[in-house]
Structure formats: C-alpha cells, structure tokens
Amino acid sequence: QVQLVESGGGLVQPGGSLRLSCAASGSIFRIYYMGWYRQAPGKQRELVASISSGGSRNYADSVKGRFTISEDNAKKTVYLQLNSLKPEATAVYSCIIQGTSRTGGFTSWGPGTQVTVSS
C-alpha cells in the first residue's frame, strides 16, 4: 500500500511564498504521474500542477509563472513551490501519485494540507 504524507502548508501574507512537499512510502516500482490539486471552500477541486513520466509539466492558468512543480524520484517526493501568493490561493492542497507497486497499479492521494493567504 502506497501512502502519501504532505507538509509545508500554513498561513502566509499576500505576496509571500510556501513550499509544499508530498512524500510517498511503500514498495513503489515506478511513478507515472505526480500532481497537486486544491479545493477552496464552496468550490470544486481543481488541478494546480502536474508532472508526467516523460517530464512534461502542466499548470493551471491561474498559477503559471508563480507556482513550480518539481520532483525527487530518489526520495519519491513531489514539491510545489508557491510564490507571489494571492488570497484566492487559499485552499486545501492535496497531492496525487500514480504508478506501479508490488501489488500492481496504484493511485494514491494525500490527506491534504491547508494553505491560507491572508493579511
């Protein structure tokens, strides 16, 4: 069973920065997809950023140029650097990793970490 643990959320002022981390544990053979989603109160969950196995990165239009997704395959960790934060970025951020493990294909979600942007 693959489990994800997120860290790095918190309260930050507008214009500030945060770095989110998502570490996977378990018997993982290969990772195909890593991503970050967010859900604000009263809104649907939306994709923030993702990395596919070929290294292709995808970002929501609202975060392009300010957020950066990166990975450390050796550590089975995906990161999200959030810069120039705006109040509308306030949400619960969750990571997702898809790949293969000892028991076959898997899709795992982290429990989520709260990001609050407020003065």
C-alpha positions as CSV (number, residue, x, y, z in Angstrom):
1,Q,0.0,0.0,0.0
2,V,1.4,3.4,-1.0
3,Q,0.8,6.2,1.4
4,L,1.4,9.9,0.9
5,V,2.3,12.5,3.5
6,E,2.1,16.2,2.8
7,S,3.8,19.1,4.6
8,G,4.5,22.7,4.2
9,G,1.1,24.3,4.4
10,G,0.3,27.3,6.7
11,L,-0.6,30.9,6.9
12,V,1.2,33.4,4.7
13,Q,0.6,37.0,3.8
14,P,-0.3,38.1,0.3
15,G,2.9,38.1,-1.9
16,G,4.5,35.5,0.3
17,S,5.8,32.1,-0.5
18,L,5.4,28.5,0.6
19,R,6.8,25.2,-0.4
20,L,4.7,22.1,-0.2
21,S,6.1,18.6,-0.1
22,C,4.5,15.2,-0.7
23,A,6.5,12.1,0.2
24,A,5.4,8.6,-0.8
25,S,6.1,5.5,1.2
26,G,5.6,1.9,0.2
27,S,7.0,-0.6,-2.3
28,I,6.9,1.6,-5.4
29,F,8.3,0.3,-8.7
30,R,7.6,3.2,-11.0
31,I,5.8,6.5,-10.8
32,Y,3.9,7.7,-13.9
33,Y,2.2,10.8,-12.7
34,M,2.6,13.3,-9.8
35,G,0.3,16.2,-9.2
36,W,-1.2,18.8,-6.9
37,Y,-4.9,19.7,-6.7
38,R,-6.6,22.2,-4.5
39,Q,-10.1,22.7,-3.2
40,A,-11.3,26.0,-1.8
41,P,-14.4,26.3,0.4
42,G,-17.6,26.0,-1.7
43,K,-15.6,25.2,-4.9
44,Q,-14.8,22.1,-6.9
45,R,-11.3,20.5,-6.6
46,E,-9.1,21.8,-9.4
47,L,-5.7,20.8,-10.8
48,V,-2.9,23.1,-9.9
49,A,0.1,21.4,-11.4
50,S,1.3,18.0,-12.6
51,I,4.3,16.1,-13.9
52,S,4.0,13.1,-16.2
53,S,6.6,10.3,-16.5
54,G,8.0,12.0,-19.6
55,G,8.8,15.1,-17.6
56,S,6.0,17.2,-19.1
57,R,4.7,19.8,-16.7
58,N,1.2,21.2,-16.7
59,Y,-0.1,24.2,-14.8
60,A,-3.4,25.8,-14.2
61,D,-3.5,29.2,-16.0
62,S,-4.1,31.0,-12.7
63,V,-0.7,29.9,-11.3
64,K,1.5,29.9,-14.3
65,G,4.7,31.9,-13.7
66,R,4.2,31.8,-9.9
67,F,4.0,28.1,-8.9
68,T,6.6,25.5,-9.8
69,I,6.2,21.7,-9.5
70,S,9.3,19.5,-9.1
71,E,10.2,16.0,-8.1
72,D,12.9,13.9,-6.5
73,N,12.4,10.4,-7.7
74,A,15.0,9.0,-5.4
75,K,13.1,10.4,-2.4
76,K,9.7,9.6,-4.0
77,T,8.7,13.2,-3.3
78,V,6.9,15.9,-5.3
79,Y,7.2,19.5,-4.4
80,L,5.1,22.6,-5.1
81,Q,6.7,26.0,-4.8
82,L,4.1,28.7,-4.4
83,N,5.3,32.3,-4.9
84,S,3.6,35.6,-5.1
85,L,0.6,34.1,-3.3
86,K,-2.8,35.7,-3.6
87,P,-5.7,35.4,-1.2
88,E,-7.6,33.3,-3.8
89,A,-5.0,30.6,-3.5
90,T,-6.4,29.8,-0.1
91,A,-7.4,26.1,-0.2
92,V,-6.6,22.6,0.9
93,Y,-3.9,21.3,-1.3
94,S,-3.7,17.6,-2.0
95,C,-1.1,15.6,-3.9
96,I,-1.7,12.6,-6.1
97,I,0.8,10.0,-7.3
98,Q,0.1,7.2,-9.8
99,G,2.4,4.3,-10.7
100,T,3.0,0.7,-10.1
101,S,3.9,-1.1,-6.9
102,R,4.5,-4.6,-5.6
103,T,0.7,-5.2,-5.7
104,G,0.1,-3.6,-9.1
105,G,-1.0,-0.2,-10.4
106,F,-2.0,2.4,-7.8
107,T,-3.4,5.9,-7.4
108,S,-2.8,7.4,-4.0
109,W,-3.9,10.8,-2.6
110,G,-2.5,12.6,0.3
111,P,-4.8,13.8,3.2
112,G,-4.3,17.5,2.2
113,T,-2.6,20.5,3.7
114,Q,-4.2,23.8,4.3
115,V,-2.8,26.9,2.7
116,T,-4.2,30.2,3.9
117,V,-3.2,33.5,2.3
118,S,-4.3,36.5,4.4
119,S,-3.0,39.7,5.9
